[in-house]
C-alpha cells in the first residue's frame, strides 16, 4: 500500500510511552535489555497515572521501561554519506520499502523514504492483541472498499457489503511501517516451491529456494528457538525483526483451549491410516513452520504460530526505520504525509525523481481526508533510482498516473503514455478466507474480564492489560491460539489450508468489526485460509487521474475468475475439516453460529463460501516475469520494463501469491532487492546506470 510522509525528514518520537521512569520508580534494576524494571508499588502508581491521562507527567519522563528478556540490538554501523544528494528515493514504508530503505542506508547510500501517512503510535499499535483495533484506528487506517464480483446481485449477498461504498471493507494502513503497523504479525515461511516457481519463470537461478532462505535468516531475530539447534534449524538470531511465540504454558493452563487443541490434533491425524505414522505425528506436534527441517518436509498437522513481537509489543518495519533513522540520520531521511503524485521520467523514460503532495490526509482512503487542508506540490530528485514500494493497490495506481500501464486505460484518463505496459494492475491475487464461528459451553478462563481495548482516560485497565504492561499475558499475542496446516486434497503438492483458532467472533472485515470480536467471552472462531489460490483475474484500474482518488479494485472471485472451481472445492474441504474439529470437541463447543446448522449440504457450503469469503493479502498486480511474457511488469531484478532507474519492491511483483501469510515473503524480497540494487550500484556509476534501459530485447 502506498505509504508516504511529513516533510523535512523529521520523525516524531514515540508519544505513547508504556513505562516511563522519573520520580515514581523505586530503585529501578536494569535487566538484560537496558530497560528498567519497577516494583509492584511503582507499577500500581504508574498504572493509575497511565489511565488517568497524566500526560504532563509522562512527557517529563525520560526512560522507557519494559519487562522483557530480549537481547539488546547492537549499535548500527553507519558508513559516512558520500554526498548530500539522494541516491535512492523509495515510495512506501511497508514490508518492502521500509527495510529496503534501511538496508541501503546501512550500505552507505543516501536514501529518502516517502510515506503518505503519518507516524502516529497510539496504544492500539503496540498491543499485539489489538491488531483489529489498530486496523480501524483513524490515525493508522486507510479504508479501501473493494469488489469481489462485478455482478451486483452476487456482491450484495455478502453480509459485509457496504452499499454506500459499493464494496467490502479492505483495511489498509496509512502510516509509517505500512501494513506491518496493523497486521496480525504472523511470520510463516513460504513454501520452497514459491521461490522455485519464480526461478523457473524468469530463468534466474538466484530465486531458487535454497538461495532465498538466507534472506529470511538475515532479517530474523528468533527469540524462541535454541541456538543449539543450529545449523539444522537455520533460524536467524541476529536480524532486525524479532520473532516470538505465545506462552505455551499460558494456553495449556486454559482447559477450554487445551481441549480445542486436542480436537485439532485429532483432525490433523484423521486422514492418516498408518498407525506408526500416526504415533510419530502425535509425538512430534506443534512443529515450527520457520524451522528449515519443517519447511523442507512440507508436513501437515499442528504448528506453532511465530509472530513479530519484542517484549510483548508489535515489531515490524517501523521499528527498524526509527532505529536506522535515529542512528544514521545522514543516510536515511523520512518524509511522512508525502503522497506520491507521479514518478518523473525524461524523454528516454529514465526515472529521475518524484512529484508528491505534502500534507496530511490527502489520500481519499484516509478517514480524515474531508477535513484535510490542501497539500503543497513538492519535487525531489534521485541520483540513482526511484523504487516503488506502495503495495498491490497503490503501486499500479502510481505507475499508471506516471504514464506506465495499459495504453487504452491511460488515454481514457488523459494521461500521456510513456510505456505501454499492459500487465500493470492485472493478475491481482489474494487468499480466500472464511470464519467458522462457534459458541462455547463456558467462558474461556484466560480472557475473563477482557475488554480487548486500551483503557480510556480515568478507566481502570482490564486484568489482561495490566499483565501486558508487565510484558506477559494474552495481550502479548495476536489472539491466535491453535494452528493447523492441511492439504485440502491428498494430491496437493503443498499444504494449502491454514486453519487457526481465534478467541472471539471474527467474520471478516466490515466497519466496526473490531468491536464485535470481543462482545462475549465464549465465542471462538476457526479461521480458514486458502493458500496457493488459482484465481488470477483481479484488477486494479484508475478511477481518475487524480492521485488522491482510490482506484477501482475487483478481485473477480470464483465463477468470475480463472480457477474453474479449484479454490472453491478446497474451501469446502476446509469447512468440513473445521466441522470435524467442532464435532470432536462438542463437550466444550455448544453450537456452530456461522455458517450455522441450516448450511448442511456441500452445495449449501459452496453457496455460503461464494457469498461470504474475503481476503487481505493482495498481491501480484505488477508481476515479475521474463521479457517474453507480455504481461510481465518487472524483470527478475525488480526493474520496470521499458524504463531506466525504476524498480518495484513490494507484494505486487509476485507472479503467483506465495505461502500462507505474505509478510514473510515481502520481507525476504526486500532483503534480496538490497543485494541486487547494491550489486548493480557497484558495477555502475550514477551516470552510467541512467543509460541502461530495462527492455524486453
Secondary structure, DSSP 8 states (H G I E B T S, - for coil): ---BB-STT------S-SSEESSS-SS-EE-TTS-EE--HHHHHHHHHHHHTT-HHHHHH--EE-----------------S-SS-SEEEE--STTHHHHHHHHHHTT--EEEE-BSB----HHHHBGGGHHHHHH-TTTEEEEEEBS-S-HHHHHTSTTEEGGGTEEEEEEE-BTTGGGGTS--B-----HHHHHHHHHHHT-GGGSHHHHHHHHHHHEEESSS-GGGTTTS---SSSSEEEB---HHHHHT-HHHHHHHHHHHHHHHTT---HHHHHHHHHS-SB-TTSHHHHHHT--EEB---B-EETTEE-SHHHHHHHHHHH-TTTEEEEBSEEEEEEEE-TT-BEEEEEEEESTT-STTBTTGGG----EEEEEE-SSEEEE--HHHHHHHHHHHTTEE-HHHHHHTT---SEE-TTTT-SBB--EEEEEEEEESS--GGGTT---S---TT----HHHHHHTTT-SGGGS-SEEEEEEE-SSTT-SS--EEEEEEES------TTHHHHHTS-SSEEEEEEEE-S-----BEEE-S-S-TTS--EEE---GGGSSSTTHHHHHHHHHHHHHHHHHHHTTTTEEEEEES-TT--SHHHHHHHHHHH-B----B-TT-B--TT-TT--B-TTSBBTTBBSEEE-SGGG-SS--SSSTHHHHHHHHHHHHHHHHHHHHHS-HHHHTT--B---
